[in-house]
Structures are given as structure tokens and as C-alpha cells.
Amino acid sequence: MAWNEPGGNGKNQDPWGGGGDNRGGNNRGGDQGPPDLDEALRKLQDKLNNIFGGSGKKPNSGFGGDGGGSGSSSGSGFFIVIIVLAVLLWAGMGAYTVDQQERAVVLRLGEFIETKGPGLRWNPPLIDQVSKVVVTRVRTRDHRSLMLTKDENIVEVEMTVQYVITDPKDFLLNVRNPEESLSHAAESALRHVVGATEMHSILTQGRETLGVQVMERLQGYMRDYRTGLQISQVNIKEAKAPSQVQDAFDDVIKAREDEQRVKNEAEAYSNGVVPEARGQAQRMLEEASAYREEVIAKAQGESQRFTALLTEYEKAPEVTRERLYLDTMEQVMTDSPKVLVDVEGGNNMMYLPLDKLSQGVSTRQSADTSVSLDNQSLRQVTDQVIDQLRQRQASSRREGR
């Protein structure tokens, strides 16, 4: 009977056990050697069967034929477990996550399958190759070079190219190094545009136009090459002459700026003088027209006055003649400071130097005040002088009688 059969004295018969009381014989219990490998595998199989719902332990009849079958089944079960674990591990390696700003390009055995968007994804590992590409980030690439312009001058241009990836498949598969190809294409486009443009335009107001033309040509290159890149902006950061001749170019630019400034000043002066001259000419024309109308109206008025005066003169010649004489004398003597007095009955006209009298009166006043005779004072003085002259003439007549 085997030592581990039911009903046997397993405690005393276990060849590896250490609980026997055999003290004197050759059988020394658990101290005789290591446990059997088949037994260890069987125990592991039993534990796994219990975990996965197996049938538990099965009795065997020792180290004979039944024991060999049990060892073989234990080995096959162990390998099945290993395979299951390997499959689970392989399946777990195929799970991955694609971010919102990324796209995943899937290759199966080197052949393109699809492009996947954001989310949790799974592909069989070791069969499919997944490459993630960021498609929302704006990338920048700088470029600087010396080149020849249309008028055979050398300029140094520095520009910045901004671009994004729009087609991950073309970006990864069509071109070996898309960004390096972008650099070469940018230099080619820049040289083509600069070679067709004059230096003055590049150094002054033509930079914006230069950037637009380079962007259009560069985008055409990227579309023809199928690089999956979209050019968003081309900025011309700097355009200048080479450092060896920069001072001479600065002098030329300064001279051109002075020329433009002088032209602007001349135009401003012209815009200020020409309208003023036109205004003065128009004013002179208006004044001449007004003077003509004034002279014509005055002549017409004088002729009408003369006609009316002639009519009155024909009615009363003496009175009209006297009136004309008085009016004429009044006009002549209005601005004169001298007074002539014609006394009735006298033979000579008396002359009164009123200007001298007014100067004598003013010299008698204080130095801080100035006094002048107005019209009323002159009339008063004139009346007094006339009264005195009349009194003298009356007294002389009485004496003559």
C-alpha cells in the first residue's frame, strides 16, 4: 500500500515527513533528501484548480504508472496557466490613450491601416505599430541667408515660418524628414521671390508683400510634396544689407528719406501757397468788380444829381448859384484850421489864425494835460471875434459921421 493511500499510516510511512518515531533504523524520515518535483507541481496544480474551479486533489498509487500520468497533467496545466497569463499581458499592452490634441497613425505589419482620433484605443501589440502626432501645436522654424536681388545687390533676409501638421499620415509616411524638407523649400521659395524683387523694395515697404509671396510659394511646395504640413504664417523679421556694406546702405537710405522729406515739405508748401494765391486773386477780382460797380453807380448818381440841379438852376439861377458857392466853400474849408470872416459892409476879409490860437492856449496849460479846441469852442471864439469886429465897424461909422 502506498504511504499516502487512505487508511494507511501516512504519518509513519511518509518518506519525507519528519514526524516518525523511527529512531534506530535506516529510515530517517524527512532528513533523507529534497521533496519530489512532481509532487511540488501537483500541489501547485491543485491550488490553481481550486482557484479556477478545478476538481481538487486526486489520489494516486505511488511512484508507478499513475504517478507519471499525474505529473504529466500537472505540467500541462502549469503551461496553460503560463499561456493565459501571457495572453492577458499581451492584451493589456495593446491599450493606449489618444489626447485631444493628438492623432494616432496605425501600421499593421508595416502597412497603413487608419488614423484614430482622441479617446481610449486598443490595437494588438507586436502586430500593430501606433505613432502619435500632435496636430494642434503651432511650430516655428527660423531661416536666415544671403541672396541676390533683381538689381544684382546682395541682401541678408531673416524670416520665421509658422506651421501646423494637418495630415499625420503624410507627415509620417510620405517624406522621411518633413521639417528638414520644409527648411529647404523655405530657402528655395525665399530665393525665388527675392531674386524677382529689387533691393529698395525689400529694404523699405516691400517686406509684407515679400512675406505673402513666400508663404504662397512655400505652401505650394508643401502641397506638391505631400508633407502633411500647413503654413500658417511667414514673418520677415529682418531684411538688411550685408554687414560689410551696411554703413554705405544706411547713408543711401538716409538720403532717400531726406529726399522724401523734402518732397513732402514742398508739397505741403505748395498746398498752402496755391490756395492762398487763388484766394487773393479771387478777392482782387471781387474788389475790382465792386469798384467798377461803385464807380458806375457814383457816375450815374452824379449825372442824375447834375440833371436835377440843372432843373433847379433854370428855375432860380441866383439862388442856386449862391447855394452852390456856399456848398463849395464849405467843402473846401471843412478841413482847414484857418477862418476867413467876410463882414457885411467891409471891404476886406478878416483872417483868423485859429490854429495858432489853439496852440497858444495849449501851451498855457500844464505839461501833464493836453487841451484842444473842439468845434463848439471854435464857434464860440469865432462868434466873439465877429461881435468885436462888428462893434469896431459900428464905432468907426459913427466917428465918420
C-alpha positions, 0 to 999 in steps of 0.5 A: 500500500502506498504511504499516502493511500487512505487508511494507511499510516501516512504519518509513519510511512511518509518518506519525507515527513519528519514526524516518525518515531523511527529512531534506530533504523535506516529510515530517517524520515524527512532528513533523507533528501529534497521533496519530489518535483512532481509532487511540488507541481501537483500541489501547485496544480491543485491550488490553481484548480481550486482557484479556477474551479478545478476538481481538487486533489486526486489520489494516486498509487505511488511512484508507478504508472499513475504517478507519471500520468499525474505529473504529466497533467500537472505540467500541462496545466502549469503551461496553460496557466503560463499561456493565459497569463501571457495572453492577458499581458499581451492584451493589456499592452495593446491599450493606449490613450489618444489626447485631444490634441493628438492623432494616432497613425496605425501600421499593421505589419508595416502597412497603413491601416487608419488614423484614430482620433482622441479617446481610449484605443486598443490595437494588438501589440507586436502586430500593430505599430501606433505613432502619435502626432500632435496636430494642434501645436503651432511650430516655428522654424527660423531661416536666415541667408544671403541672396541676390536681388533683381538689381544684382545687390546682395541682401541678408533676409531673416524670416520665421515660418509658422506651421501646423501638421494637418495630415499625420499620415503624410507627415509620417509616411510620405517624406522621411524628414518633413521639417528638414524638407520644409527648411529647404523649400523655405530657402528655395521659395525665399530665393525665388521671390527675392531674386524677382524683387529689387533691393529698395523694395525689400529694404523699405515697404516691400517686406509684407508683400515679400512675406505673402509671396513666400508663404504662397510659394512655400505652401505650394511646395508643401502641397506638391510634396505631400508633407502633411504640413500647413503654413500658417504664417511667414514673418520677415523679421529682418531684411538688411544689407550685408554687414560689410556694406551696411554703413554705405546702405544706411547713408543711401537710405538716409538720403532717400528719406531726406529726399522724401522729406523734402518732397513732402515739405514742398508739397505741403508748401505748395498746398498752402501757397496755391490756395492762398494765391487763388484766394487773393486773386479771387478777392482782387477780382471781387474788389475790382468788380465792386469798384467798377460797380461803385464807380458806375453807380457814383457816375450815374448818381452824379449825372442824375444829381447834375440833371436835377440841379440843372432843373433847379438852376433854370428855375432860380439861377441866383439862388442856386448859384449862391447855394452852390458857392456856399456848398463849395466853400464849405467843402473846401474849408471843412478841413482847414484850421484857418477862418476867413470872416467876410463882414457885411459892409467891409471891404476886406476879409478878416483872417483868423489864425485859429490854429495858432490860437489853439496852440497858444492856449495849449501851451498855457496849460500844464505839461501833464494835460493836453487841451484842444479846441473842439468845434463848439469852442471854435464857434464860440471864439469865432462868434466873439471875434465877429461881435468885436469886429462888428462893434469896431465897424459900428464905432468907426461909422459913427466917428465918420459921421 
